């Protein structure tokens, strides 16, 4: 038994070893691994066949083009690796993924393990319900079943809210966003609490978009950022500078518009979520503050 | 690697504050509370599933060996149906498809999961029970009937007591499998150990959550193995089949 534990511990320790110099790694290998999500709304999603697109994916592609220029590489091979809520932090930590372009909340817990570029998108956690349910605020969820997705910060948020306001609801956790939305769609849950853009995206893609509504107060505001390895200031600077450039030139706003208010593939539906004041504020004053600092306001 | 923080388990999952007691402090839910709750779900699904599997599996296994061809065919079809479809697919069928086709069967998710895991495993148990019965010499069946026993009595008093003793080892292994297979319950929103580990590791240290969860799965399956060993020892008959 002791030996088995030792082997496990050794494995964990090895996984913690990472190359800290990402720029050198990119230069030496001529390739870079981008972590992407299969379905994180318009931020990062797959079109199938190994193709990944979205607002964050496109920002990362611009960033990597700048990195390529900075390094003077003739060719940069971008490898796309789909990651999940559960494995994205360890994969960045152990060097498998060089830059994660999904929908990761910048928080203090994660900052112990990884670093974040400047916030590119500020998420608002909202409630989606069936349009005919008559629910318009979280207070009405008393006695109802509320779905959210395992492995997300929304779970903790929901529990906090439940405890603080004395609202008593049953919580059910879907294994991914599609699953949680199915819980709402099939009536197993009365509401789905999640990031606004994920709700909007799922509703837009559903068979009957008019049947669902995003209602109620904003439960929390979360800075979403591109994730990179910790203790690599040179790479962080390269990424940050590139993103700040996009923000300054207004390019970031254009990209946002492209993915969030225009029809997007594969079904050419609109997410229909104009940039919020909080997101615009993050573009005007680029920062990499964690969610905890947003909560203080 | 981060140092091992024992206080993590006494920390409230919601506020990230240390609770006055690690376990069962009112108004708090520590990581330990949540882990034990998840483990409870895992064990509930496993044990209830095992009961369904043992009852259905034994019945179908017996049916497959009776002289009546129609009953035997029914048993064969049952076994082939449930063992040729992946467990996760069966789970989704029970959870999403059947309640829509038959609204009467809109049972709570936990019941549907127990049915799915139980019936999936029943086909495997049926196969073993059948093998156990067929292993017995044909003469035993004839002897039973020559004594004037009816067919059910022959099974009850002659065939099954021996057959079940023979199949205890594979049944043990099946019972352990059910604990491991129960992790699919997470896919239909049962807050079991698998779900706990994914949620908690998101909020906190990966290693510190997954290591105890792995050990809990191991301990649970191994406990079933030990119980089965005791049963095996208790029911053995001196002079036959591996009994010393």
Interface residues (C-beta under 8 A of the other chain):
Chain A: X8 X9 X12 X13 X16 X85 X86 X89 X90 X109 X112 X147 X150 X151 X152 X153 X155 X156 X159 X160 X163 X172 X173 X174 X175 X179 X182 X183 X186 X188
Chain B: X1 X2 X13 X14 X15 X27 X29 X96 X100 X109 X186 X187 X189 X191 X195 X198 X199 X201 X202 X203 X204 X206 X207 X211
